[in-house]
Amino acid sequence: MIVKLIIEGGDMKPNASISQKLGPMGVNIGKVISEVNASTSSFKGIKVPVELDVNPKTKSFTVHVSSPPTSELLKKELGIELASGAAKKTKVGNLSIEQVIYIAKTKSPSMTASSLKSAVKSVLGSCVSLGILVENKEAKEVESEVSEGKFDSEINSEKASVSEEKKAHLLKYFSEVKSKQDAVTKKEEELKAAEEAAKAAAPPAAGAAAAGTAKPEVGKPVAAGKAELAKAGAKPAAKK
């Protein structure tokens, strides 16, 4: 029987959900947790798909670890927890092409990509969706450059490590981008607050004020009411 789980690499813990899935099979849950943590220790801090192939008769099991989603690997590489909710407007990090190649190599066994170059382009596509810059540029632009062969040397040599000097340069550039983003966000929040304050302080419209102070007409003569009914072609009710 196959049991599918999503756990944090190297940090699987006993909980009600796991007990409900594995308890009825009679397997040793402590042993399962120990083996899963050992198998996923290289993915610490990342959500990892895990499949347990359990034999209910013998109580034995096999652990199969799948590669984490590309988005999780990208966030791990950048050291962030959340991606951008508005990728075109807000950027959350700046990667090197070497870091993209590293992630592509990690994911390529589970990808349908025909080559490492295709896998790199797929990872760059995820960077576009998450709001991640690459080489100080929009990821879409770098994806086009990969297609044109600009990074063939790095890809063919599978260069997956980046110098500390280059990392510092990328971080400095992103710090400047983030500073500008924060300034724009602050300005937008100030304008929104000013608009809301103006609406709250605005006097009610003249029409609304008049409607609120108008009094209903009381004591209208019965004769006048009959005359209006006659004009409308209706007959007044007969007296009893």
NUTIVO-720047 format. One record per residue: x, y, z of N, C-alpha, C, CB in turn; residue in one letter. Coordinates in steps of 0.2 Angstrom, whole numbers. Atoms other than C-alpha are relative to their C-alpha. Last residue first. Glycine has a CB too. Layout:
// residues N
  n.east  n.north   n.up  ca.east  ca.north  ca.up  c.east  c.north   c.up  cb.east  cb.north  cb.up  residu
       X        Y      Z        X         Y      Z       X        Y      Z        X         Y      Z       A
...
This chain:
// residues 240
  n.east  n.north   n.up  ca.east  ca.north  ca.up  c.east  c.north   c.up  cb.east  cb.north  cb.up  residu
       5        6     -3     -355       256     26      -5        3      4        5        -4      4       K
       1       -1     -7     -347       270     14      -5       -6      3       -3         7      2       K
       7       -2     -2     -342       264     -3       0        0      8       -5        -5     -2       A
       4        5     -4     -323       265     -6      -7        2      2        4        -3      5       A
      -1        0     -7     -318       279    -18      -4       -6      3       -1         6      4       P
       6       -2     -4     -318       275    -36       1       -1      7       -6        -4     -2       K
       2        5     -5     -302       275    -47      -6        2      4        6        -2      5       A
       5        4      3     -300       284    -63      -2       -5      5        3        -4     -6       G
      -4        6      2     -283       292    -58      -5       -5     -2        4        -3      6       A
      -4       -2      6     -292       309    -58       4       -6     -2        6         5      2       K
       4       -1      5     -305       302    -46       4        1     -7       -5         6      1       A
       3        7      2     -293       295    -34      -4        1     -6       -3        -3      5       L
      -6        3      3     -284       312    -33      -2       -7     -3        6         0      5       E
      -1       -3      7     -301       320    -30       6       -3     -3        1         8      1       A
       5        2      4     -305       308    -16       1        3     -7       -7         1      2       K
      -2        7      1     -288       312     -7      -5       -3     -5        0        -4      6       G
      -5        0      4     -292       330     -8       2       -7     -2        6         4      3       A
       2       -2      6     -308       327      0       5        1     -6       -4         7      0       A
       3        6      3     -300       317     14      -3        2     -7       -6        -3      4       V
       7        0      1     -289       332     18      -3       -6     -3       -3         6     -3       P
       2       -2      6     -270       328     21      -8       -1      0        3        -4     -6       K
       7       -4      0     -267       327     39      -2        2     -6        1         5      5       G
       5        3     -5     -248       323     39      -7        4     -1        2         0      7       V
       6       -5      0     -235       326     25      -5       -4      4       -2         1     -7       E
       6        2      4     -219       316     29      -6        5      1       -2        -7      3       P
       5        3     -4     -204       326     36      -6       -2     -4       -3         5      5       K
       7       -1      2     -189       330     26      -4       -4      5        0        -3     -7       A
       4       -4     -4     -173       330     36      -7        1     -2        4         7      0       T
       0        2     -7     -164       315     30      -4        4      4        7        -1      3       G
       4        6     -1     -169       317     12       0       -2      8        3        -6     -4       A
       7       -2      0     -162       335     13      -5       -6      1       -1         3     -7       A
       1       -4     -6     -145       329     20      -8        2     -1        4         6      0       A
       1        5     -5     -144       315      6      -2        4      7        6        -4      1       A
       6        4      1     -148       328     -7      -1       -5      5        1        -4     -7       G
       6       -5     -1     -135       340     -1      -6       -4      0        0         6     -4       A
       2       -4      6     -121       326      0      -7        4      2       -1        -5     -6       A
       5        4      5     -115       321     17      -2        5     -5       -6        -2      5       P
       7       -1     -2      -99       331     23      -5       -4     -4       -2         8      0       P
       5       -4      5      -82       324     19      -7        0      3        0        -4     -7       A
       1       -7     -2      -71       319     34      -5        4     -4        7         4      1       A
       3        0     -7      -72       300     32      -2        7      2        4        -3      5       A
       7        3      1      -69       301     13      -4        1      7        0        -7     -2       K
       4       -6      4      -54       313     16      -7       -3      0        3         1     -7       A
       2       -5     -5      -47       300     29      -4        6     -3        7         3      3       A
       5        2     -5      -49       286     17      -1        5      5        3        -7      3       E
       7        0      4      -40       296      3      -5       -3      5        1        -5     -6       E
       3       -6      1      -26       300     15      -6        0     -3        5         5     -4       A
       2       -2     -7      -23       282     21      -3        7     -1        6         0      5       A
       7        3     -1      -23       277      2      -2        2      7        2        -8      1       K
       5       -3      4      -10       290     -2      -7       -3      2        2        -1     -7       L
       2       -7     -2        1       285     13      -6        3     -4        6         5      0       E
       4        0     -7        0       267      9      -2        6      2        4        -4      5       E
       7        3      1        5       270     -9      -4        0      6        0        -6     -4       E
       3       -6      3       20       281     -4      -7       -2     -1        3         2     -6       K
       1       -5     -5       26       267      8      -4        6     -3        6         2      3       K
       6        3     -4       24       254     -6      -2        5      6        3        -7      3       T
       6        0      4       35       265    -18      -6       -3      4        0        -4     -6       V
       2       -7      1       48       268     -5      -6        1     -3        6         4     -3       A
       2       -2     -6       49       249     -1      -3        7      0        5        -1      6       D
       6        3     -1       51       245    -19      -4        2      6        0        -8      0       Q
       5       -3      4       65       257    -21      -7       -2      1        2         0     -7       K
       1       -7     -3       74       250     -6      -5        4     -4        7         3      0       S
       5        1     -6       71       232    -12      -1        7      3        2        -4      5       K
       7        1      3       79       237    -29      -5       -1      6        0        -7     -4       V
       2       -6      3       94       244    -20      -7       -1     -3        5         2     -6       E
       1       -5     -5       96       229     -9      -3        7     -3        6         1      4       S
       7        1     -3       94       218    -24      -2        5      5       -1        -7      2       F
       4       -2      5      110       226    -32      -8       -1      2        1        -4     -7       Y
      -1       -8      0      120       224    -16      -6        2     -5        7         2     -2       K
       4       -2     -6      114       205    -15       0        8      0        4        -2      7       L
       7        1      2      120       202    -33      -5        2      6       -2        -8     -1       L
       2       -5      6      137       210    -30      -8       -1     -1        4        -2     -6       H
       0       -6     -3      139       200    -13      -2        6     -5        7         2      3       A
       5        0     -4      135       184    -22      -1        7      3        0        -6      6       K
       6       -1      4      147       188    -35      -6        0      4        0        -6     -6       K
       0       -7      2      161       191    -22      -6        1     -5        7         0     -5       E
       3       -5     -5      156       175    -13       0        7     -2        4        -1      7       E
      -5       -3     -4      159       165    -29      -3        5      5        5         4     -4       S
      -1       -7      1      145       154    -36       5        3      5       -7         4      0       V
      -2       -4     -6      144       136    -38       1        7     -2        6        -4      3       S
       5       -1     -5      134       126    -50       2        3      6       -3        -7      1       A
      -3       -5     -5      144       126    -66      -6        1      5        3         6     -3       K
       4        1     -6      137       111    -76       2        4      6        0        -7      2       E
      -5        2     -5      151       113    -89      -3       -2      7        5         5      1       S
      -3        6      3      138       113   -103       5       -2      5        4         2     -6       N
       5        6      0      127       125    -93       4       -6     -2       -6         2     -5       I
       2        2     -7      141       138    -89      -4       -7      1       -4         5      4       E
      -6        2     -4      148       138   -106      -2       -3      7        5         6      0       S
      -2        7      2      131       138   -114       6       -2      3        1         0     -8       D
      -3        4     -6      126       154   -104       2       -7     -2       -5         0      5       F
      -5       -4     -4      124       166   -119       3       -4      6       -4         6      3       K
      -7        3     -1      117       153   -130       4        4      4        3        -2     -7       G
      -5       -2      5      102       162   -138       7       -3      1        0         8      1       E
       2        3      6       89       151   -128       5        2     -6       -7         3     -2       S
      -2        8      0       99       155   -112      -2       -3     -7       -4        -3      6       V
      -8        0      1       98       174   -116       2       -7      0        3         4      5       E
      -1       -1      8       79       172   -119       7        0     -1       -3         7     -2       S
       3        6      3       77       164   -101       2        1     -8       -7        -1      1       E
      -5        5     -1       88       178    -94      -2       -6     -4        2        -1      7       V
      -6       -2      5       76       191   -101       5       -5      0        2         7      2       E
       3        1      7       61       182    -93       6        2     -5       -6         4     -1       K
      -2        7      1       71       181    -76      -2       -2     -8       -4        -5      4       A
       6        4      0       71       200    -76       1       -7     -2       -6         3     -4       E
       4       -2      5       89       206    -73      -7       -4      1        3        -3     -7       K
       2       -8      0      102       208    -60      -5        1     -5        6         4      0       N
      -5       -3      3      109       190    -64      -2        8     -1        2        -2     -7       E
      -6        5      2       93       182    -61       5        5     -3       -2        -6     -4       V
      -5       -3      5       78       192    -53       6       -5     -1        3         7      2       L
      -7        1     -1       65       182    -43       4        3     -6        2        -7      2       I
      -2       -7     -1       46       187    -43       8        0      2       -4         4      5       G
      -1       -2     -7       39       170    -40       3        7      1        5        -5      3       L
       7        1     -4       31       167    -57       1        2      7       -2        -7      0       S
       4       -5      3       47       173    -67      -7        1      5       -2        -1     -7       V
      -2       -7     -3       58       163    -56      -4        6     -2        7         1     -2       C
       3       -1     -7       47       148    -60       3        6      3        3        -6      4       S
       7       -1      1       51       151    -79      -3        0      7       -4        -6     -4       G
       1       -7      2       69       152    -75      -7        2      0        4         2     -6       L
      -1       -4     -7       68       135    -67      -1        7     -1        7        -2      2       V
       6        2     -4       60       128    -84       1        4      7        0        -7      1       S
       5       -4      3       74       137    -94      -6       -1      4       -1        -1     -7       K
      -1       -6     -2       87       128    -83      -5        5     -2        7         3     -3       V
       1       -1     -7       79       112    -86       1        6      3        4        -6      4       A
       7       -1      0       79       115   -105      -2        0      7       -3        -6     -3       S
       1       -7      3       98       118   -104      -8        1      1        2         1     -7       K
      -1       -5     -6      100       103    -93      -2        7     -2        8        -1      2       L
      -7       -1     -2       93        92   -107       0        5      6        3         4     -7       S
      -5        4      4       77        84   -113       7        1      1       -2         1     -7       S
      -5       -4      4       66        92    -99       5       -5     -3        4         5      4       A
       1        3      7       52        80    -93       5        3     -4       -7         0     -2       T
       3       -5      5       58        84    -75      -1       -4     -7        4         6     -1       M
       8        0     -1       60        72    -60      -3        4     -6       -2         2      7       S
       2        7      0       79        68    -64      -8        0      0        3        -3      6       P
       0        3      7       81        87    -69      -2       -8      0        7         0     -3       S
       7        2      3       76        94    -52       0       -4     -6       -4         6     -1       K
       4        4     -5       93        94    -43      -7       -2     -2       -1         5      6       T
      -3        6     -1      102        99    -59      -3       -4      5        8         0      2       K
       2        4      6       90       113    -62       3       -7      0        2         3     -7       A
       6        2     -1       93       119    -45      -3       -4     -5       -5         6      1       I
       0        5     -6      111       120    -47      -7       -3      1        3         3      7       Y
      -2        6      3      109       128    -64       0       -5      5        8         1     -3       I
       5        2      4       99       142    -56       2       -7     -3       -2         5     -6       V
       5        3     -5      112       144    -43      -6       -3     -4       -2         6      5       Q
      -2        6     -3      125       146    -57      -5       -3      5        7         1      4       E
       2        6      4      114       158    -66       3       -6      2        4         2     -7       I
      -5        1      5      115       169    -51      -2       -5     -5        7        -1      3       S
      -4        6      1      100       173    -41       5        1     -5       -4        -6     -1       L
      -4       -1      6       92       190    -35       5       -6      0        4         7      0       N
      -7        2      0       78       190    -23       3        1     -6        0        -7      3       G
      -2        2     -7       60       195    -18       7       -3      1       -5        -6      2       V
      -5        5      0       54       206    -32       2       -2      7        6         2     -4       K
      -4        1     -6       38       216    -32       5       -6     -1       -4        -1      7       T
      -1       -6     -3       29       223    -47       5       -1      6       -7         2      3       K
      -2       -5      5       28       209    -60       3        7      4       -5         2     -5       K
      -6        2      3       28       195    -47       3        6     -4        0        -6     -3       A
       0       -4      6       14       202    -37       6        0     -3       -3         8      2       A
       7        0      2       11       190    -22      -1        4     -6       -4         2      6       G
       4       -7      1       30       188    -21      -7       -2     -2        3         4     -6       S
      -1       -3      6       37       172    -14      -4        6     -1       -2        -5     -6       A
       5       -2      5       37       168      4       2        3     -6       -5         4      4       L
       5        5     -1       49       159     16      -6        1     -5       -3         1      7       E
       7       -4     -1       65       167     10      -5       -5      2       -2         4     -5       I
       1        0     -7       83       160     11      -6        4      2        6         4      3       G
       0       -7     -2       87       163     -7      -1        2      7       -6         4     -4       L
      -6       -3      3       92       146    -11       0        7      2        0        -1     -7       E
      -5        2     -4       78       139      0       7        3     -2        1        -8      0       K
       1       -3     -6       65       149     -9       6       -1      5       -7        -1      4       K
      -1       -7      1       71       143    -25       0        4      6       -4         3     -6       L
      -7       -1      1       71       125    -19       3        7     -1        2        -5     -6       L
      -3        1     -6       53       127    -13       8        0      0       -2        -7      3       E
       2       -6     -4       47       134    -29       4        0      7       -7         1      0       S
      -5       -5      2       56       120    -39      -1        6      4       -1         2     -7       T
       2       -4      5       45       107    -29       5        6     -2       -7         4      2       P
       5       -5     -2       55        95    -19      -2        4     -5        4         5      6       P
      -3       -7      0       63        80    -27      -5        5      2        3         2     -7       S
       0       -4      7       54        64    -23       4        7      1       -7         1     -2       S
       0       -8     -1       59        53     -8       0        3     -7        6         2      4       V
      -2       -3      6       54        34     -8      -1        8      0       -5        -2     -6       H
       1       -7      1       54        25      8       3        3     -7        4         4      6       V
      -5       -3      4       51         7      9      -1        7     -1        1        -4     -7       T
       2       -5      5       40        -3     21       7        3     -3       -3         6      5       F
      -6       -3      3       39       -19     31      -2        6     -4        4        -5     -3       S
      -2       -6     -4       24       -23     42       6        3     -2        0        -2      8       K
      -7        1     -4       25       -41     35       1        6      4        5        -1     -6       T
      -1        7     -2        6       -42     30       7        0      4        0        -5     -5       K
       3        1     -6        3       -23     29       1       -7      3       -8         1     -1       P
       3        7      1       17       -21     16      -4       -1      7        5        -5     -2       N
       1        4     -6       20        -2     15      -3       -7     -1       -5         4      6       V
       3        6      3       27         8      1       0       -5      6        4        -3     -6       D
      -2        6     -4       30        25      9      -4       -6     -3       -2         1      8       L
       5        5      1       30        40     -3       2       -6      5       -1        -2     -7       E
      -3        7     -2       38        56      2      -5       -5     -1        3         0      7       V
       5        5      1       35        74     -5       4       -7      1       -2         0     -8       P
      -2        6      5       48        86      2      -6       -5      0        6        -3      3       V
       6        5      1       44       103     10       2       -5     -5       -7         4     -1       K
       4        0      6       61       112     13      -6       -6      0        5        -2     -6       I
       3       -6      1       70       117     29      -5        0     -7        5         6     -1       G
       2       -4     -6       82       103     28      -3        7     -1        6         1      5       K
       5       -5      2       83        94     11      -3        4      6       -6        -3     -4       F
      -3       -5      5       99        85     13      -5        5     -2        2        -4     -6       S
      -4       -5     -4       91        76     29       3        5     -5        5        -4      3       S
       2       -7      2       77        68     18       5        6      3       -7         2      1       T
       1        0      7       82        50     19      -1        7     -3       -5        -4     -3       S
      -7        1      2       88        51     37       0        1     -8        2        -7      2       A
      -5       -5     -2       72        59     42       7       -1     -3        0         1      7       N
       2       -5      4       61        46     33       5        6      1       -7         2      1       V
      -2        1      7       71        32     41      -2        6     -5       -3        -6     -3       E
      -8        0     -1       69        39     59       2       -1     -8        2        -6      4       S
      -2       -7     -1       50        43     56       8        1     -1       -2         3      6       I
       1       -4      6       47        26     49       2        7      0       -8         0     -1       V
      -5        2      5       56        18     64      -1        3     -7       -1        -8     -1       K
      -6       -3     -2       45        28     76       6       -2     -5        2        -3      7       G
       0       -7      2       29        23     67       7        3      2       -5         4      3       I
      -4       -3     -5       33         4     68       1        8     -2        7        -3      2       N
      -7       -1      1       20        -3     56       3        4      6        2         4     -7       V
      -4        4     -5        3       -10     62       8        1     -1       -1        -7      0       G
      -4        5      4       -6        -5     46       5       -4      5        4         3     -5       M
       4        6      2      -20         3     56       4       -5     -3       -6         2     -4       P
       2        4     -6       -7        15     64      -4       -6     -2       -4         4      5       G
      -4        6     -1        0        21     48      -2       -5      5        7         3      1       L
      -2        4      6      -12        33     41       4       -6      1        4         5     -5       K
       6        3      3      -21        38     57       2       -3     -7       -5         6     -2       Q
       2        5     -4       -4        40     66      -7       -3     -3       -2         2      7       S
      -5        5      2        3        51     52      -3       -7      4        7         1      2       I
       1        2      7      -12        63     53       4       -7     -1        2         5     -4       S
       6        4      1      -12        63     72      -1       -2     -7       -6         4      2       A
       6       -4     -1        6        68     74      -6       -4     -2        1         6     -5       N
       6        4     -1       24        60     75      -6        5      1        0        -5      6       P
       1        1     -7       38        71     68      -7       -4      1       -1         7      4       K
       6        4     -1       47        72     52      -2       -1      7       -1        -6     -5       M
       3       -2     -7       61        85     53      -7       -3      0        0         7      0       D
      -3        2     -6       74        79     40      -3        2      7        7         4      0       G
      -6        4      0       66        88     26       4       -1      6        4         3     -5       G
      -6       -4      0       49        95     31       6       -4      0        0         6      5       E
      -4       -2     -6       36        83     26       5        5     -1        2        -7      4       I
      -4       -6      1       23        80     13       3        2      6       -4         6     -4       I
      -1       -5     -5       16        62     14       4        6     -3        4        -3      6       L
      -3       -6      2        9        49      2       0        5      6       -3         3     -6       K
       3       -5     -4        5        31      8       5        6     -2        2        -2      8       V
      -3       -6      1        6        17     -5      -3        6      5        1         3     -7       I
       4       -6      0        0         0      0       4        6      0       -5         0      6       M
